[in-house]
Amino acid sequence: MSSGFYEEVFGVSGRVALVTGGSRGIGEMIAEGLVRAGATTYISSRKVDACAAVEARLNALGGPGTCIAIPADVASLEGVDALTAALNERESRLDILVNNAGLSWSAKLDDFTEKAWDRVSDINVKGAFFLTQRLLPMLRAAGSRERPSSVVNIGSIGGLAVADLDNFSYTASKAGLHMLTRHLAHVLVKDHVNVNCIAPGLYKSMMTAPVFATEEAERAVLRAQPMGRWGRMEDIAGLVIFLSSQAGSYLTGAVIASDGGASTHG
């Protein structure tokens, strides 16, 4: 088979994508992969300077895709609506939406506050729901029976299994996002909008920073990993690209663990 077959079936070149929380961590990895694969990739996060820095770095890669930053806070409906309006000013369709923006909060059970619950739930579940809702006209415009548009929610293995951490609102919200993925997939399949979820394990980000704060701590965590390594940009971005390509077009409502085998390694 010619290389053109693989580029057509597994490619996202020329597609329009939006990655929330795209200025750091897993979101930045996904955005880089999409740019390298030829997609016009919009990134969004609350911090203007961080967005601008990632936009410059990814555009310096020299293509074939491009990165465009639109700072916004998807934890509030005002932020969701502002991001939606800004994207509509620039594009008529959206092929790929990656709901990656997320927050965690740790506190002992007896001390866990309403603020700690609401802040996390607002961005991890509510923001993902309402941004998807607001962008449905653009997603529907991009999707077809032959090539559906793609929503990829970024959950967590914390939503699949209980860990020895006091992050109650985080795990509940990620489990909720997994179920929301299935529900949206069920409703939107006839609109040619596929909705899937990736549940990452050990990737380097602000959330996992305590794990690699010291070499000793990092070695201890990696010893417990079946593959003995961190997730890489190619791992998470490659999975998003697969789900958003022709190769993944028959897949919707799935929750896929990207964790090096940790969630199934009893």
ZISULJO-V180621 format. One record per helix or strand of 2 or more residues. SS is the DSSP state (h for helix, s for strand). FROM is the first residue (numbers start at 1). TO is the last residue. If there is no record, write none. Layout:
SS|FROM|TO, SS|FROM|TO
This chain:
h|3|10, s|16|20, h|25|36, s|40|44, h|48|59, s|66|69, h|77|90, s|96|99, h|109|111, h|114|134, h|136|142, s|149|154, h|157|159, h|168|191, s|193|200, h|209|212, h|215|223, h|233|244, h|246|248, s|255|258, h|262|264
